[in-house]
Amino acid sequence: MAIADIKQYAHLTAEDVEALAAELDAIRVEIEESRGERDARYIRRAIQLQRGLAAGGRIALFASGNRIARYAGIAMLASAKIIENMELGHNIIHGQWDWMNDPEIHSTEWEWDTTAPSVHWKKSHNFIHHKYTNVVGLDDDIGYGIMRLTRDQRWERWMIGNPVYNLLLGTLFEWGVAAHGLETTRFRRGEKSMAEVRRDLRVIGKKVGKQVGKDYLVYPALSGPNWKHTLRANVIANLIRNYWAYMVIFCGHFPDGAEKFTQEEFADETHAEWYLRQMLASANFHAGPLMAFMSGNLCYQIEHHLFPDLPSNRYAEISRKVRALCEKYDLPYTTGSLPRQYFQSFWTILKLALPDKLLKATSDDAPETHSELKFRVRAGMRESFGVDPHSGKRRGLRTALRELETGSIAVG
């Protein structure tokens, strides 16, 4: 089962959790009070770069009959779409730049370059996903309604297609995100009427019409005799954007160590426990400045989930402070290389296509699905935690996990 008692799993007392939250609140205040011209200059330059790449790509594709121009156009257009979706659209719609009071880059005004309407994204992502992060049965991002990503989801025959659904989702990612706004899971449970679904379909249809018209009709037509090359180039640019966005999102949410939680745990959750859940439910991946920018700084997914409305260009700075807190409270800071994080996510998708009876680990103690009971399952008894009376150091989750791996768990 997923985690039902976050404090017990994290090996923190209620006082520890409140103290951790106070330090995270202090980080938020520090960043909010230091926002200024440096941050404004960053986002304006990012917008200028994105628009320059988009314009350059479109111009190059007017000569798409030439192979070099076609490849250059694809590269620039794909880069522009990635930057717009990841660093601009996703983060602006989160309200990260609302403090500037600039209507051009305000969350209420920005409509991004993808088939998903921003109004749907604000509900399915900003509200539902960030409020119910990895709470099984409440967060539809756990499998997006088409894949099994935790053993808490009861296996059904159709789940054998997990790898196929995964490939389709990566290929058609922008369309999958658009369809996510329909909330089909709620409809299947009878919580959403067909009239509401039809209303949402009309909103999506208008946005899809604009995107399809722009990418697959207007710009190819403007290319004249080269329209076929331009059409194909636009398809490729969108595919590149889709696969990149898909990989970044999966690496931040589904590697080993990105924990899942029960609705019981969430029911009485405090603000401090929400902070802790975000830290345990998210994962980062290593990235230099360029990859961080191209990922919308979502290589810092832990920091994004803690502070989704703080400017993304500050996440690297925030990450150093969050790492220090993980050291202080003996908590894991889940991160790794991009290939490693994706391979773990993909391996989970492959494994969970099978029924539990064919899998080795238990639902309390599997790489992708943990609970506080794993320590009793593996150790055979309940372990102690808290401040070590001899060393004075806090003995938390990271130490407990390490001791499980080495078989040297302490008991109380």
C-alpha positions, 0 to 999 in steps of 0.5 A: 500500500502507499504511505498512510502515515507520512511522519512515521515513514519519514522518521520525523516527529510532529515537532520535526515536521513543523520545524522543517516547514518553518524553515521552508517558509523562511526560504519562500519569504527570502525569495519573495522579498528578493525578486526584482529586476534581475528576475524580470530581465531573465524572463524577458530575455527568455521570451525574446530568445523563444520568439527569435527562434520561432521566427527564425525557424519559420523563415528557414522553413519557407526554404524547406526544399533545401535540406540545410534550411529544413534541418535548421528550421526544424531545430529552431522551431523545436527549440522554440516550442520546448522553451515556450512550453517548459520555461515560459508556458508552464511557469507563467501559467503557474503565476511565477511572474504575476508579481511583475504585474505585466499583463503580457506574462501574467498567468491570467493572460498567457495561452501557450503553444500546445493543444491543451487550453491553459484554463484546463491546465490550471485546474488539472495541473496547478490545482489538482496535481499540486494539491493532491501530488501522488495521492492515489485516487486523487491525483490523476497524474499517477498514470494519467488514467491510462497506465499503472504506476503503483501497486496500489492500482489494482491490476486489470487485464488492459494494463498489460498494454502499459508499454504501448500506452507509454509509447503513445503518450510520449508520441502524442504528449500534447494531445494527451495533456489536452485530453487530460483536461476532460477528467475521464477518470471522474466521468467513469466514476460518475462524478462528471456529467456528459454535458460537462465533458461536451463543454470541455470538448468544445474548449479543447476543440477551439484550441486544437483548431488554432494549433492545427491550423497554424502548424499544419495549414497556414505555415505550410501554405505560406511555403508555396511549392515547399509546403510538403517539406514544411508540413513534415518539418512542423510534425517533426518539431512537434514530436521532438517537443512532445518527447522532451516534455514527456521525458522531463515530466516522467523523470520528475514524478515516477523514478524510484523514491518518488513516493505515493500516498493514501487518501487517509494520509491526506485527509488530516494533512497539515500545511507542514505535512503538505511540504513534506509530501512534496519533498518525498513525492518528487524527484530531480535530475542532474542538469547544467544551465542549458538543460535546466533552461530547456527543461523549464528548470523542472530538473528541480522538480522537488523545489518546483513542488515546494514552491510552484509559484516562485520564479523558475530561475531561482530554483537552482539557488533554492535547491542548495537550501533544500539539500541542506535541510535534507541533510539536517533532517536526514531526509533523502533528496531524490536525484540522478542522471536523466537516463537513470531517472527515466530508466527507473520510470520506464522499468516501473511501467514495464513491471506493472503491466504484469499482475502482482502475483508475477512480481517479487516485491510486496506492495509495501516494499517495492522500488516504486511503491513504499509504505511505512510498513516496509521497515517492519516487513524487512526488519521484522520489528519496528525500528527506532528513530529520532535524535541519537542520544549518543551522537546527538544527530537526527536519525531519519528516513535516509539513515533508515533506508540505508540500514535496510539496504545493509541489513543493519537496522537499529531496533528499539 
